[in-house]
Amino acid sequence: MRDTVALETKGISGEVASFFISDAGQGDDAVAAYRQDGVVCLRNVVSADWLGVIEEGIEAALSGASTDFDVVKIDGNEGRFSFSSQAWKQVEPFRRFIFDSPLPDLCWPFLESDTLTLFYDFLLVKEARSSGAATPWHQDQAYYPLKGTKVVNCWTALDPIPVETALRFWRGSHTPGIVYQAANFERPSEDYKHLRHERPPIPDIDHDPNGEILATALAPGDMLIWNSHTFHSAPGNELDRRRAAFSVNWVGDDVTYEDVPAIATYRDAGLNTSDRIDCDKFPLVRSV
Ligand SMILES: O=C(O)CCC(=O)C(=O)O
C-alpha cells in the first residue's frame, strides 16, 4: 500500500510524494520503497514487550550506565535534550533488544547484503518543551569514517510523534551517492569539528522547489528505516511530553573503514583503511 502524507510543516501545504507505509511482513514492497525513496516507514513492528525492554534500557542509560552520553545545552530550552550512543555493551536491555529481538531479521533485508554488522545504537530524548532541540538537515554518512552505501538507520518511535515534530526526509536524496559536509548539531552556524572541506556544502533543502519532503506521524513501535545518504531533519519538541526514539545502525557487505577523523563512537583503533569493520566493537550479527 502506498500512502500520501500531507506536509503540514515548512509552511507548505498540500500533499507530498508517496511515502511508503508498510505493515510487518510486506517485505519485498518495503525494500523496494526503501531502495527508491531512501526511507521507509514500517508500522507497529516493535511489540509492547520489546518497547518495555528499551524503556528499561533508557532508565539505565540516563542513570549513568551509558558512558557515551550527552546533554545538549540550548539557550532557552525548558526541557532537556540528551542522547546516548554505542551503549549496548553497558546497557543490558539495549543489548537484548539488538541481539535477541526480531530486530536484526527485520532490518537485514533492507541492506541487500550477505552480512549484517552492528555499527552502533543511539538513544535520542527530546523532553517536553525542548523546542530548541531541532535537528538540522544532514546525512548520517557525513559523520562516519566509512565507505560504502549499505548503511541503514533503524529508528523506533517510543512515543506518539505528531507530524509537527516528526522527522522529515528529502525523498530520493540517497541516490546520487554524494556525501555532503556534516552539519554542526549543537551550533548550526559553526563548522562541525571534523568538517571535510573538500565535500560540497549542504544544499538549501527548505527552499528547493523540486525537493519532495516526506514526513509522517508515528506511534510507539513504528520504525523508520533510512539510508545513511538520505538527508533528514527534525524540528524541536514543542509538545508537553517526551519525544524519544531508539535507533540501531547497521552496515552491510559493501562497507569498509576509512581512517579519517571522526568521533570515537564511530572509530576503532584496530581498524585500517579498506578493512571490513567487523570487530568486537562492531560485531557481525548475521551472515549467509
Ligand atoms: O530524531 C531526531 O530528531 C533526529 C534523529 C537523527 O537525525 C538521526 O538519528 O540521525
The ligand as an SDF file (V2000), in Angstrom:
LIG
                    3D

 10  9  0  0  0  0  0  0  0  0999 V2000
   15.0230   12.1730   15.8610 O   0  0  0  0  0  0  0  0  0  0  0  0
   15.6070   13.1970   15.5340 C   0  0  0  0  0  0  0  0  0  0  0  0
   15.1790   14.2900   15.8120 O   0  0  0  0  0  0  0  0  0  0  0  0
   16.8780   13.1390   14.7640 C   0  0  0  0  0  0  0  0  0  0  0  0
   17.3980   11.7740   14.5110 C   0  0  0  0  0  0  0  0  0  0  0  0
   18.5070   11.7770   13.5420 C   0  0  0  0  0  0  0  0  0  0  0  0
   18.6920   12.7030   12.8030 O   0  0  0  0  0  0  0  0  0  0  0  0
   19.4270   10.6580   13.4600 C   0  0  0  0  0  0  0  0  0  0  0  0
   19.3230    9.7070   14.2530 O   0  0  0  0  0  0  0  0  0  0  0  0
   20.2980   10.6700   12.5630 O   0  0  0  0  0  0  0  0  0  0  0  0
  1  2  2  0
  2  3  1  0
  2  4  1  0
  4  5  1  0
  5  6  1  0
  6  7  2  0
  6  8  1  0
  8  9  2  0
  8 10  1  0
M  END
$$$$
